[in-house]
Amino acid sequence: MPSDQPFDATAFRGFELAGWQRAAEHYPSAFGSLTIQTIASVLDAVGVAPGVKLLDVATGPGYLAAAAAEHGALVHGIDFSPAMVAEAQRRYPTLSFSEGDAQHLASPDRAFDAVAMNFGMLHLANPEAALAEAYRVLRPGGRYAFTVWAGPDDAVGFGAVLRAIEAHGTLDAGLPPGPPFFLFSDPEESRRRLRDAGFAQIEVRQLPLLWRVASPNVVVDALSRGGVRTAAVLAAQTPDALDRIRRATRAALAQYARAETFAIPMPAVLASAAKA
């Protein structure tokens, strides 16, 4: 997997963009029921209320933007993937969406009361630039929040698949290097980077999400179709290795069977702060 060493940010961004162009149509069915579970906490962290001007960065299918609008916020959603923007606009035609890069926001200084990013940070080539841009476009006292997945020891679905790949396949899939996928899963790392960007009133906590699926096979399928980095790693496996990865994942997740479904722990990390 990528290391925290110097890398070609342009190549990594291009890889992520191509991946999301492909995954956009699959993401709602793959991860939608899971990622929407953080939205209420994110909106609370940024103080969404009627009249609040909110920028939803990496809006994806527009779920957070739509929820904010239901609370009376004046919301605009951006995503660097044209396919994702089209999906968000199709779902919520009365809301405002456009293409945009978290690392180079088109908005003027102090334009928003709140900025939110739900599971976008871990897909950026330069997360420090995204933090700086969020700080720039916030008014003084404005609120910022983002979510990422907890580490693989806690986010059981990820952990089961990654360990199965390590045991039965290969992690060497020729991916362009980028920031570590679980970099911001470390609360201290999130706090440090928010502090370095100038933010104050920093809070980082874990949100206990459950991924309810009909079968452990759904986990591998979701990561194959609705993600980017892990999808590329799974696509690089031989058919025999992929079969063994699937069987190992099923065995690892068998303990989470509940009646006719599986309830798999997939906690997220929520980081929030205020512009000083």
N, C-alpha and C positions, 0 to 999 in steps of 0.2 A: 504494500500500500504506500501512498505518497508519504514522504518525510517532510520535516519542517526545515528543509534546506532551500537555498535559492533555486528558482525554477522559472520556466517560461510562462508567464502569466497569460500571454496571448493564446498559447497553445491550450492551456488548461481551460480558459474561458470558452474557446471554440469547441472543445470537447464537451463541456457542460451544456453549451447552447445546443449543439447537435443532439445531445442526449435528451434534453427537455423538449425539443421539437418532436422527437420520436415518442416520448413518454406522455405528452400532454393529453392525448385521448384516453390513456389508460390510468392516469393518476387518480381521477375521482373514484373509480371502482377499486383501485389497488390500495390507496391510503386515505381516501376521503373520510371514511368513518372513524379513522384514528386521529388524523391531524385536526379535525374540527373540535376535538375534545379540549384543546388548549385555548380556544378562541375566547371564551368567557373570561379566563384568567388574564389573557393578554389585554383585552379591552379594559378590564378593571385596573390593570397595572398602569395603563396610559391615561386613565381618567376619562374614558369616553362618556360623553353626555351630549344632549342636544346643543348644536351649534359648534361643537369642537371640530376644528379643521385637522383631519387625519390623513396622513400619507401611508398607504399600505404597500410596503416594498416587497417584491417577490410575491405578488398577490396570487399567483397560480390560478386556480379556477375561480377566484374571487370570493371565497367563503368568508374570510375575515372582513373584507370590505362590505359585504352584504349585511353581516351581523352588526357592524358599526353603523351602517345606514339605518338599520331598524331601531337603533338607540338614538337616532336623530343627528348623528355626526355628519359633517360635510366631508365626504371621503373621496379620495382619488386613489386608484390602484395602478401600480406599474409592475411590469415584468419584462425581463430581457428577451423572453421567448415570444415571438409573434403568435405561435400556436396557442400558448397559454393565454395571451391577451384575448385572442379570438374566442377561446373557450369561456373565459370570464364574461366577456361581452354577450356571448350567446346565452349564458345562464342568467345574467342580470342586465338586461338591455337598458334599463333606466339609470344605471350607474355609470360613472366615468372611469375608463381604463385607457392606458396607453403603454407603448413600449418605453422602457426606461431601464437604466443600469444603476443598481444600488451604489456602485463605486463612483458614479459620475451623474449625480442627480441634476435634472434640468431646472429644478425649482430655485427661486431666488432665496437669499438669506432670510431667516426668521419668518418663513412663509406658513409654518404649521404649528399647531398646538401640540400635536402628537405624531409620532412615527412608530410604526410597528412592522415587524418582519417575522412571519410564522414559518419556521423551518427553512429559511433562506440562507442563513449565515454559513452553513456548512457547504454550500455550493459555490462560494465566492473565491476568486483567485486572490483577492486582496481585501480581506475582512476589515483591516485597519482603515482602509479608505472608506468603506461603507459606514463605519462608526463615525469617522470624521465628517462625512457628508450628512449623516443623520443629525449630528450636532449642529452643523452649519444651518440646516433648513428649519431647525426648531427655534421658536421664540424663547427668550429667557424664561426659565421655569417650566418649559415644555417637557413632556414625558416621552421616553423611548423604551421599547421593550422588544425582545426577540426570544425565540425558542429554538432549541436544538435537541436532538435526541440525547438521552443519557448514554453513558458508556455501555459497551456490549455486555459487561457483567450484570448490569441492571436492565438494559433493554434486551430482554431475553430472546426475542425474535431475531434481532441482528446477531446476537452472540451465538445462537444455535447455528445459523447459516455460516457465519464466518469460521467457526470452529470446524464445521463440516467441510468447508473448502480447504482449510489448512490440513485436515486429516486425509482427505480423499481426492483433492484436486490441486490446483496451483493458484496462488495469489499474484503470480507474475503474468499479468495479462497485457502488458505493454501500455498501460494507462499513462498519460502525461502527468508528471509529478504536480502536486498541488498541496495546499494546507492539509494537515491531518484531518480526517473526517470527524473525529471525536475531539478536536482541539478545544472547543467551547463547552464540551461536556464537563470539564473540570471547573467547578465553581470559582476557584481562585484565579484561573486563567481568564474567565469572563470578567471577574471583578477588576483584575489588573488592566485588561485592555479597555474596559469602560473608563476606568480612572485615568489612564494615559490619554484617552480621547477628550478629557475635560469634564466628564460627567460626575455628578454628585448624587447623594441619596441612593446609592447602589444597593440593590437587593437581588440575590440569586437563590432560587429554591427549586426543588424538584416537584413535578406534577405527576401523580400516580395514574397513568393511563393504562387501559386494558384493551388489547386488540382481540376482539371476538371474531373468530373465523370458524368456518365449517370443518376445516381440515388443516393440519400443518402444511399440506401442499400449497395452500393459499399463500403462505408466507414466502416460499421460494418463488411462486408465480408473481406475487406483488413486487418483490425485489427485482425480478427479471424484466417486468414490463413497465413498472411505474417509478423506477429510479434511474440513476445514471452510473455512478461508480460501481456499485455492487452488481448492477445489471451487466456492465461491461465485463466484470470478472466472471460472472456466471456464463456469459456468452462465449467466453474463451475456453471453457472446459470441454473435454471430449464427451461424447454421449455416455460412455461408461462411467466417467468420473461424475458427470451430472446426475446419473442415476444413483450412484453411491452417496452423493451429497444430499439428494432428496431423501433417501432412506435414513441417513444419519440424522437429518433434521427432524423427520417424523419421530424417530426414537427419542431425541432430546426433548421434544415438546409433548410427548405422550402424557406426561404427568399433569399437564394443564387441561386435560379433558374435563368438561363440565356438562353432563347430560348429553345433548346433541351438538354442543359446540366446544371450542377450545377458548379459554380466557388467558391470553398470553400477556404478561407484564411488559409494557413498553413505555416506561416513564420518560418524560421530557424534562429538560432544564429550562426554566424561565428566568431570564435576566432583565432587570428593569432599572431605570435611572432617570434623573432629571438634569436638564441643562442648567448649569450653574449661572 
